[in-house]
């Protein structure tokens, strides 16, 4: 089984989403992993607009930038098409999807057909993390503009068999204002880790 793993954290070894993805991957011994780390090696922010613009320019009149953007979009689309499964570690930043992940999603879509189901029926484990809490009854309920978007793209548009794993309060222990939630955060971390391990084992059975 060929697995595409995409990470988008900017926190390096301190990343909670990377930690979860590592737990999934650990269960997939002997599996071929194609990696793309959008946080460590970001895609060009202007590539999507350039690739879209290229569609309105005759091929023989396109600039080098047009050709590079179109080629990159096609490469990203092909990575999704070629994968038998995906692991997507895409954290919540500034109340929404990180710019790195959004650029990747937009470019991949530009490299495919309109509405193409890149992952039609294939397993996808999406791992997303939030520094605070945004669930029902919290002061910032409704401020999470990341998670539903990822569901729509990966599950509905790309057609994946989606497993979504979420972890909140990742800034507990970092931000003193959240110290009162230490026990809650520990429970959430444990639950997310268990879910990630189980998702990895489920993927392994499909290999």
N, C-alpha and C positions, 0 to 999 in steps of 0.2 A: 504494500500500500504506500502510495506517495502522499505525503502530508505537507501542506503549505502552512508555515507558521509565520504570522505577522505580529510584530510588537510595535507599540507606539509610545511607550513611556519615555520621558526625558530624565528619569531618576536613576538610571543605571542599576547598580546592585541594590539600591534601596526601593526598587519598584515592587509594589504589591501585585500589580497585574502580571509582571514577569514571573514573580514567585508562583502564582497560580498556574501560569502556562507551563512552567518547569515541572510542576507536579503532574500535569496531564501528560507531558512528553515523556516523563520518567517511566510511565506504564507502557510505552510503545517501543520496547527494545527491538532492534533489528529493522525498524521502519526507516525509510528514506525521508529525510526532512529537508524541505526547501525553505530557506529563511529569508525574511526581509524585515529589517529593523528600521522602522520609519522615524523613531526618535533619535537613534544614533546616526542614521544616514538618511536624512529627509529628502523627499522628492522635491524638485524645483516647484516653488509655489505658483509660478506663472505657466507651468507646462500644460495644465488643463485648458486655460484660455487659448493658448497657442495651438493646441491640438484641435480644438473646436473651430478656431478661425481657419485652420488649414482646409477644412472641408469646403470652404467657400472660395478657395483659391485653386485655379487649375494646377495640376500636379507639376507641370513643367515651369510654373512660376513660383512655386513654394521656396521659401528661404531655408537655410540650414536649420534654423530654429524650428520651423514647421516640421521638417522631416524628423528631427530628433524627438520632438514632442509626440508625433504620431507613432513613431517607433516605440517609444517608452509606453505609451498607452496600450499598444498592441502586446507588448511584453507582459504588462500587468494582467491584461485580460487572459492571455495564454497561461499564465501561472495559475489563475483560478480554474480555467477549463481543464488543465492537466492534472489538477489535484484530485485525489480520491477522497480527501478529507481536509479540513482546515482547522487550525487553532489560531484564534484571533484575540490577542491581548490588547484591548483598546480602552484605556482609562478615560474617565470623565475629567475634563479640564474646563474651568471657567464656565460651569453650568451647561456644557455641551460637548460635542464631539471635538477631539483635538484637531488642530489644523493639519497635523501630519496624517491622521487617519482620513480626514475629509478629502485631502488632496489625493490620497491613494484611491479612495472610492470613486471620486469624480473621474480620475484618469482611467481607471479600469473600465468604467462605464463608457468613456469616450472610445476605448479600444474595442468595444463589442457592438453588437447590434442593439437597437433601442429595446430596453426591457429584457435583454438576454438573461436567461437563467444559467449563469455560470456554474452554479452548484446544484443543479436540479436533482433533488433527492439524496445528495451527498451529506454526510455528517459534518456539522460545523459546531465547534465549541467556542463560544464567545465569552470572554472573561473581561468584566469591566469593574472598576473600583472607584470609590468616591471617598474623599477625605472626610466629609461630614455625613450627615444623615438627611435624607430627602423624602422619606416615606410618609404615608398617611399620618396626620396628626403632628408632624414636625413643623417648626417655624418656616422651613423652606420647602414644604410640600409643593410639588408642581414646578420646581426649579430645575429638575433633571431633564434636560433637552438632549440627552445622549442615548439613553437606553432604548426608548421606543424607536428612535431613528435607526439604531443598529438592528432591532427586530425587523423593521420594515425593509431595510436594505438586504440583510443577509438571509432572512427567512422568506419574506414575501417577494422581493424583486429577484434575488438570486436563486430562490427556490430551495435553499438548504434545509436539511433536517436539523433544526436548530436546538442546541442546548445552551442556555444562557445561565452563567454563573456570576453573581454579583457579590461584592463585599463593600460594606460601608465603614465609616469611622477609621479609615486608615491613618488619619492624622492624630488619633489618640496616642499619646506618648510623645508626640512631636509638638503639638499646640497645647500649651498649658490650659487654655480655656476649655479643653475637652476632657480634662482629667476625671471629671465626674462620671464619665462613660467608659472607664477602663474595663470593667467587667463585661459590659455589653459588647464592647469592641472585641474582647477576647473570644466571646461566644461566636460572634460573626466571623472572625478569622478562622476559628476551628471548623465552623459549618462550611465556609467557602472552600477550605482546604480538603475537607472530606468530599465535597461535591466534585472538586477538580480531579481528585484521585479516582473517584467512581467514573467520571467522564472519560478519563484515560483508559480505564479498564474496559469500558464499553467500546471505545474505539478499537482497542486491541483485539476484541472478539470479532470485529468486522474486517480485520486485516486479512 
